[in-house]
Amino acid sequence: MDRKQLTTLPGVDKDRLHEAAEMLLEARRSQRPIDNLPLALRPKTLEEAYFVQDLILQALGKVGGWKIGAPSPEATPLYAPMPLVTFARSGARIAKQFRRLRGVEAEIAFLIGKDLAPRSVPYSRQEVVDAIASCHPAIELLESALHDPDSADRLTGIADLQSNGGFVAGAAVEGWQDFDFAGEHAQMNVDGFVRVENGKNSAGSDLLGLVLWLANQAQSRTGGLLAGQWITTGSWTGKILADSGSVAVARFPHFGEVTVHFD
């Protein structure tokens, strides 16, 4: 998706999408979720949904990275910015403010160590590997403006940052460059109870392929992947809901674990 194309949207469409972004932001901030956007305000295309994402990001501040995933290895990935609002390390306590859903997903994330700036020649896989500083287990925190994101309009759900509400990283793992992710699985434990066992990533085992796709196919929107940004590559456990006071632990046999506490 070429972000430059969005600047040519008719003014009435941009006004409509600004209003949609404002409604989603207010629902998040007030913790009063909506069932869906009004029909007249809903994004009509994926490009419009991404435009609303960008408007929400502008309101929430600097981007800390990107989430990317796919429902199957053959599907075109979907992606969203992760605002640098709630980024933390394993063991962090997450304040109650703006916390309603308290969703958690076990993921594998990459920390970019060297800029992958936009360019006309596609990056090779090796160039992307060389630009990655480290690989980590992670928990994506899920929040939403929508009462039930799974039952809302699909494009509205995408516009709502694909339910991103934060990101928690575990310790770096050595030897990730040669690791076969097909042999990995994930467990999600909440308050001492195993909620998911032997979870897998719906996008398949080529997690580096997702980062490569983001570096090449999305660069006109992302502005390139920058040193210090995190790229998290989709859920291994699906969405698990925690409560105020809960402790969530994502465990990978080879990639270790990451923990988050909810106040």
C-alpha positions in Angstrom: 0.0 0.0 0.0 1.4 3.3 -1.1 0.7 5.9 1.6 1.0 8.7 -1.1 -2.1 7.4 -2.7 -4.1 8.2 0.5 -3.4 11.9 0.1 -5.5 11.9 -3.1 -8.6 10.6 -1.3 -11.5 13.0 -1.7 -11.8 15.5 1.1 -15.2 14.0 2.2 -13.6 10.6 2.6 -10.7 12.0 4.6 -13.2 13.8 6.9 -15.1 10.6 7.3 -11.9 8.7 8.3 -10.8 11.4 10.7 -14.2 11.1 12.4 -13.8 7.3 12.5 -10.3 7.7 14.1 -11.6 10.1 16.7 -14.4 7.7 17.7 -12.0 4.8 18.1 -9.6 6.9 20.1 -12.3 8.2 22.4 -13.6 4.6 23.0 -10.1 3.5 24.0 -9.4 6.5 26.2 -12.7 6.4 28.0 -12.8 2.6 28.3 -16.3 2.8 26.8 -16.1 0.4 23.9 -18.4 0.6 20.9 -19.8 -2.4 19.1 -18.8 -1.1 15.7 -18.3 2.1 13.8 -21.4 3.6 12.3 -21.9 2.3 8.8 -21.2 5.7 7.2 -17.8 5.9 9.0 -16.5 2.4 8.4 -13.4 2.0 6.2 -14.4 0.7 2.8 -11.0 -0.6 1.7 -7.8 -1.9 3.3 -6.1 1.3 2.3 -8.7 3.4 4.2 -8.3 1.1 7.3 -4.5 1.7 7.2 -5.2 5.5 6.9 -7.2 5.4 10.1 -4.4 3.5 11.8 -2.0 6.3 10.8 -4.4 8.9 12.2 -4.6 7.0 15.5 -0.8 6.7 15.6 -0.4 10.5 15.1 -2.6 11.0 18.1 -0.9 8.5 20.3 2.7 9.5 19.5 5.8 7.9 18.1 5.9 4.4 16.6 7.8 1.8 18.6 7.6 -0.8 15.9 5.2 -2.9 13.8 3.1 -5.9 14.2 2.7 -8.2 11.2 1.0 -11.6 10.8 -1.1 -13.7 8.4 -3.9 -16.2 8.8 -2.0 -18.7 6.8 1.5 -19.1 5.2 0.0 -18.3 1.8 -2.0 -15.2 2.8 -0.9 -11.6 2.3 0.3 -10.3 5.6 -1.6 -7.6 7.5 0.3 -5.1 9.6 -0.2 -2.2 12.0 1.9 0.3 13.8 2.6 -0.2 17.5 2.6 3.2 19.3 5.4 3.7 21.8 2.9 4.1 24.6 3.2 0.8 26.5 6.6 -0.8 25.6 8.2 -2.7 28.4 10.6 -5.6 29.3 9.6 -8.9 30.9 8.5 -8.6 34.5 6.9 -5.1 34.0 3.8 -4.0 35.7 1.1 -2.5 33.5 -0.9 0.3 35.0 -4.7 0.2 35.0 -5.0 3.4 32.9 -6.6 2.6 29.6 -6.7 -1.1 30.4 -10.0 -2.8 29.7 -9.4 -5.9 27.5 -6.0 -7.0 29.0 -5.5 -9.4 26.1 -2.2 -11.2 25.7 -0.6 -13.1 22.9 2.7 -15.1 22.9 4.9 -13.9 20.0 8.4 -13.9 18.6 9.8 -10.4 17.9 12.9 -9.0 16.2 14.7 -5.8 17.3 16.0 -3.8 14.3 19.7 -2.8 14.7 20.3 -1.0 11.5 18.0 1.1 9.3 16.3 -0.5 6.3 15.5 2.7 4.5 13.1 2.8 1.6 14.7 2.0 -1.8 13.8 0.8 -5.2 15.8 -2.4 -5.1 14.2 -5.0 -2.8 16.2 -6.0 0.2 17.5 -9.6 0.2 16.8 -11.9 3.1 20.4 -11.8 4.1 20.4 -8.0 4.3 17.3 -8.1 6.6 19.0 -10.7 8.8 22.1 -8.5 9.0 20.0 -5.5 10.0 18.4 -7.4 12.9 20.1 -6.8 16.3 18.4 -9.6 18.2 15.4 -11.9 18.5 13.2 -12.2 21.6 10.1 -13.9 23.0 7.4 -11.4 23.5 3.8 -10.7 24.6 1.7 -8.4 22.6 -0.8 -6.6 24.8 -4.2 -6.3 23.2 -6.6 -3.4 23.8 -9.5 -2.3 21.6 -12.1 0.4 21.0 -14.5 -2.4 20.1 -16.5 -4.3 22.6 -15.8 -7.6 20.8 -13.2 -7.1 18.1 -13.9 -10.6 16.7 -17.5 -9.8 15.9 -17.0 -6.2 14.5 -16.6 -5.3 10.9 -13.2 -6.7 9.7 -11.9 -3.4 8.3 -12.9 -1.5 11.4 -10.9 -4.1 13.5 -7.9 -3.5 11.3 -8.3 0.3 11.6 -8.3 0.0 15.4 -4.6 -0.9 15.2 -5.6 -4.5 14.9 -6.2 -4.3 18.7 -2.6 -3.4 19.6 -2.3 -2.1 23.1 1.3 -2.5 23.9 4.4 -4.8 23.7 6.5 -6.6 26.3 9.9 -8.2 25.3 11.8 -11.0 26.9 15.5 -11.7 26.9 17.4 -12.0 23.6 18.0 -15.5 22.3 21.3 -16.6 20.8 21.5 -18.5 17.5 18.2 -17.4 16.1 19.6 -16.9 12.6 19.8 -20.6 12.1 16.8 -21.7 14.1 13.9 -23.6 12.5 10.8 -22.1 13.9 8.8 -25.1 12.7 10.1 -26.9 15.7 8.9 -24.3 18.2 5.6 -24.0 20.1 4.2 -21.7 22.7 2.3 -21.9 26.0 0.3 -19.1 27.6 -0.1 -19.3 31.4 -2.4 -16.8 33.3 -2.4 -16.8 37.1 -0.9 -20.3 37.2 -3.3 -21.9 34.8 -2.3 -23.1 31.3 -4.7 -21.4 28.9 -3.0 -22.6 25.7 -0.5 -25.5 25.2 1.5 -26.2 22.1 0.4 -23.1 20.2 1.6 -22.4 16.7 1.8 -19.4 14.5 -0.9 -19.3 11.8 1.6 -17.5 9.4 3.8 -20.6 9.5 7.4 -20.9 10.4 9.1 -18.4 8.1 9.0 -15.5 10.5 11.9 -13.8 8.8 9.9 -13.8 5.6 7.3 -11.6 7.4 10.1 -9.1 8.3 11.4 -9.2 4.7 7.9 -8.5 3.4 7.5 -5.6 5.7 10.8 -4.1 4.7 10.0 -4.4 1.0 6.3 -4.3 0.4 5.3 -1.8 3.1 8.2 0.7 3.0 6.2 3.5 1.4 3.9 3.5 4.4 6.4 2.6 7.2 9.1 5.0 6.0 11.4 2.0 6.3 12.3 -0.1 9.4 14.4 1.9 11.7 17.1 0.9 14.3 15.4 0.5 17.7 12.0 -0.5 16.3 10.5 -3.9 17.2 8.8 -6.1 14.6 6.6 -8.7 16.2 5.5 -11.5 14.0 2.0 -12.7 15.0 0.4 -14.8 17.7 1.3 -18.3 18.6 -1.5 -18.7 21.2 -4.5 -16.6 20.0 -6.0 -13.9 22.2 -6.1 -14.8 25.9 -7.9 -12.4 28.3 -6.4 -11.6 31.7 -7.9 -9.6 34.6 -6.8 -6.7 36.8 -4.2 -8.2 39.1 -3.3 -11.1 36.7 0.1 -12.4 35.9 0.6 -13.7 32.3 3.6 -15.8 31.2 4.3 -16.8 27.6 6.7 -19.7 27.4 8.7 -21.1 24.4 10.8 -24.3 24.8 13.7 -22.8 22.9 13.1 -19.1 23.2 12.4 -18.8 26.9 9.6 -16.9 28.6 8.3 -13.4 29.1 6.1 -12.2 32.0 3.7 -9.3 32.5 1.8 -8.2 35.6 -1.5 -6.2 35.3 -2.3 -3.8 38.1 
